[in-house]
Amino acid sequence: MKEKFLKIVKETSSDISEEDLKLPVRDIGIDSIDLVVIRVSLEKYFGYEISDKEWHQLNTLDEVLGYFTSKGLKIKEQVISSKMIEIEKKIEIAMPQLANNSLSENWLLKELGDLHWKLLSDGIEQRSANFKDEMGNRLYATFTRISYSCSPLNYFQENDNIIFNGLIKRFGSNTYLSNINGKSQNSILSAQLMTSFSVRLSDDNSKIEKGCPQEKINHIEEIKTTPEFLNNYRLLRKNLIDAWQAFNLRFPVNHDIIFEHKYDINPYYDINGVGLLYFAAYPIISDFALKNYFLEKFETSDWIDEYQTIGRDINYFANCNCRFRTMLTPSFRGKQTPLFRMMLTPH
């Protein structure tokens, strides 16, 4: 049994040895995303679903193995009635949806995020404010990755209608992935969003832990194998790839720095309703740095009117508190769009 258990663990973290099973998980290099993948794989293999309360009491992988091989374990009661959870929404493009003579990317991100949350709420039949874990802690569906491509944003015109269609699936009870498409006249967009449930156990936004909602109903269809969208995110987070593929482009992943710019977080704009750095603020902060790069290096801002977003792939690795400053470091390769890294530092 231990051999099979170790094999399942090594499929996610290949450098784990049998000796590591007795060490605290925090000491053997397994991060929170790896643990999600390992947990789901073990639940599927053993046919048991472990509660958050019991999971967080286990400190080593040996204890996890003992849990899954213990006798008298009962499968968590849950309504298994998966169905297609879909949504459709029609919006007229007006001034609140526009910015700089084009569709507002900030508005678009918030709208896509709202559609994802509504799909999630419909699937587990709970309003977002009622998402809680088994200990009664408030849960947040925090975005971990968003990728979208679209017609140039200035192709979306005032008084045109956008029709959004979306559906959602899940990997285990923690990770949810939605696909949302939009069409307006001859303009189109396609987005994939991924969230994981998290709990904030203190006022420190940098200390957020994974969690699962306490629900007995979950109609959202489950994905049987680790989604590529999640796995690529996991590999990038662990620095296990040297290049990132997106929109038929290849972006080398390295630590080269050619420009830095400080950005002070605006708590009245960049922080969301639950006190976390708003996921929709990240690309706006990135554009702020890009604007200053062109101003300082080339003394021009002409690109602002000449270029429009046609795609982004955003990976979220951490959050921060209001009194933090972001250090933006773009790394350019030829004429390709820059790959940005954001580092958070206290004032």
N, C-alpha and C positions, 0 to 999 in steps of 0.2 A: 504493500500500500504506500509506503514512504517513497518508493522509487517512482510510482505514478504521480504522487503528489509533487515531488521535486521536478518531474518532467513538466508538469503544468506550470509551475512557478518559473522554470527556466525558459519557457516559451515567451515569457514577458521580460524577464531579467536573466539573461543567459549567464552572467558571471556569479550567480548565487550558487554556493556549494552546500553540501549536507551539513557542514559545521555551522554555516550561517543560520540554519533553522533554529538554533538555540539562542541566537543573539536578538536583542531588541530590534524591531523592524527599522526604527529610526537610525540604527547604526550600520545598516548593510546596504544603503544606497537605493532603497526602493521609495520612489516618491508617491504622491497621492494618486496620480493618474495610473501608475503601475498597479497600485493596490486595488483600484476600481476594476481593472482588467483581470487581475488575479482572482479577486472576489467573485466576479461574475463567472469566470471559467470554473472555479471550484463549485459554485452553486449548481451550475449546469451538470457537472460531472457526477456530483454526489446526490443530486436531486433534492437538496435542501436549500432553503432560503434563510440566511442568518439575519437576525434583527440588528439594527444599529447599536442598540444598547449592549448586546452580547459581543458584537464585533469590536467595539471600542474598549472592551475589557481584555481583549487578547493582545499581548505585548510581543509575542514571538510567533514565527511561522510554525514552530513546533506546537504551540498552543492552538493555532488554527487547525492543524492536522488533528489534534486531539478532539477538538470540537466536532469536526466533520465525521470522525470515526466513532464518536460516543454513541451509546445506545439510548433508545427511548426518545429520539429526536422527532418532533412533530413538524410537518410542513406547515408553513404559515398559511392561514386561511385567506384566500383571495379570490375575487370573482375573476375567472378566466373567461373573458368574453371579448377577445380582441376584435376590433373592427377598424375600418379606415376612418381615421380622424382627419377631417378636411375642413377647409375654410375658404370662403370667397368674400371679397370686399371690393366695392367700387368707390373711388374717391375722385372728385373733380379737382384738378390742379388750380389752385388759387394762390394769392399772395403768401399765405402761411407756408405753402409747399415750395416756394421759389426762393432763389438766392443768386445774386450776380447773373441775372438773365438766364438762369437754368434751374433745373430741379434741385432743390436743396438736398445735399447728401446727408446732412445732419438730420433733417426731417425724415429722409428715406430710411436711415438706419433705425431711428426710433419707431417708425411704422413697422418695419420688418420685425423688430424686437417685440413689439406689441402683438403682432400676429402670431409669433412663436409662443408667447405667453398664453394667448387665448386658446391656441391648439392644446397646449399643455393642461390648462384648466379644464377644458372640455374632456380631455382624455381621462383625467382622474377625478372628475366631477367635484372640483374644489375651486373656490375663488382664490386668487393669488395671495391675499392677506391671510388665508387659513393654512398655507403650506407649513406644516410642522413635522418634526421628527418624533420618534417614540418617547422622547424625554420632554416633549412639549416645547422645544426650542423652535423659534421662527426659522424657516428655511427660505433661501433665496435661490432662484434659478439663475445662476451666474453664467454669463457667456464666456466660453473658452475659445471658440473659433467662429469666425464669420467670413465667408467667401462669396463674392458676388461679381457678376459681369453684366454689362448693360450697354445699350446704345449711349453715345455721348449725352451727358445730362442736359445739354442745351437743346437736344432734340425734343425733349418733353416740354410742351407748350402750355401756356396759360389757357384755362377753360377746357383743355382736353381731359378725358377721363382715363384713370388708370384702373384696370381690373386686376386684382391680386387673387391668385389661387395658391393654396398651400396644403401640405399634409405633414404629419409628424410620425416618427417611429422612435423606439428606445433601445438602448443596450443596457440590460440589467434594469435596476430601479433608480439609478442615479443619473445616467447620461441620456439626453434626449436630442434628437436630430430632426430638423425640419427642412423641407425643400419648398421654397416659395418662388413663384414666377409672376411676372407682371407684364401687362401689355397696354400700350397707349398709342392709338393710331398705328404708325409704323415703327414705333419704338418699343423695345422689349428689355426685360431684365430677368435675371435668374440668380437666386441666392440659396445658399446652404448655411444653416445656423446650428450651433451646438451649444448646449448648456449642461451644467452639472449642478445638482443641488448642493448648497453649502450652508453652513451655520457659522455665525459670528458669535464666539463665546465670550468676547470682551469688547471694549470700545476701540480696540486696535484693529484697523482694517487689514493690516498685514498678517493677522492671525485668523485665517478662515479655514475651516475644516470641511471635508466632504460629509454629506449626510444623505439620507433617503427619507422620502415623505412617508408619514404614517397613513397609509390608505389601504382600504380593503377592496377598492374598485380601481382598476387600471385597464382601460379599453385600448390603450395604445399598443399597436403591434410591436412585438419584440424582434430585434435583429439577432440571428442565431450566432453569428461570428463577429469578431472585432471589426467594426467599420474602418475602411481605409482612411476616411476623413479623420477619425479619432486616432488611428495608429500613426499617421503622419504627424499629427500634432504632438503626440507623445514622444516620437523620435526627435523632433525639433526641440522640444522642451528639454530633452536630456543631452542635447548636442551630439546626437549620434548620426547626423547627416552633414555632408559638406556642401550640399546645394539644395535649394528649394525650387520645385517645379510649380509654376502657376501661369495660367493663360498662355500656354505654349512658350513660356520664357523660363530661363534657368537663372536663378539668383544664387551666386556663391554665398555661403554662410561663413563669416569670419569675424574677426574683431578689429578690422581696419577702421580707422577713424579719420575722416577728412574734414569734418566740420562738427562743431558742437554749438548748441544754443540752449540757454536756460529759459524755462517757461514756468511761471508761477501759477499754480492751480487757482482758478476762480471758483470759490465754493458755491457761488450763487448760480453758476452755469455748468461747471464741469462735474459737480457732485450730484448724484441722483437722489430719489426720494427716500432711500433707506441709508443714506450717508456714505455710499461707496462711489468711487470714481466711475462716472457714467461710461458704459461701454461705447456709446456713440461719440464720446469726446475724444477718443484715441486718434481717429483719422484726422479730426480737426486740428488737434495739437501737432500731428505730423505735418499737415499742410502749413501750419504756422511756421514750423522750422524750415520747411522747404522754401517758403517765401523769403525768409531771412537769409537763407543760403544764396539765393539768386541775387538778392540786394547787396550782400556783402562781397560776394565773389565776382559778380558780373555787373553790379550797379544797374540792374534792370528788374522790372516787375512785369514786363510785357507778357510773359508766359501766362499770367493770371487770366487774361482774356482769350488767349489762344488755345489753351489746353483744357480739356474736360475729362473727368473721371470716366473710364470705361471698365474698370475692374479693381478690386482690392481683395487681398487675402490677409485677414487680421487674426493673429494668434495672441490670446491673452494669457499671461503667465502669473500676474500678481496684481494686487490692488494696493492702495495707499491711503493715507490720511490727508485731510485738507491742508495741513501745514507742511506739505512736501513740495519739492520742486522737481520737475522732470528735466533730465539731461538727455537731449535728443542727439543721436549720433547716426546720421545717414551714411551709408556706404554705397558708392556709385560704381557701376560697371558699364563703361561705354555710354550709350544713349538710353539705356534702360532706366525704367523707373527706379528710384532708390529704395534700398532695403533699410528700414528704420529699426533701431533698437531704442527703447525708452528705459532709462535708469531713474529710479526714484530716490531722491536724497532729501533729508530734512533740512529746513532752513537753518 
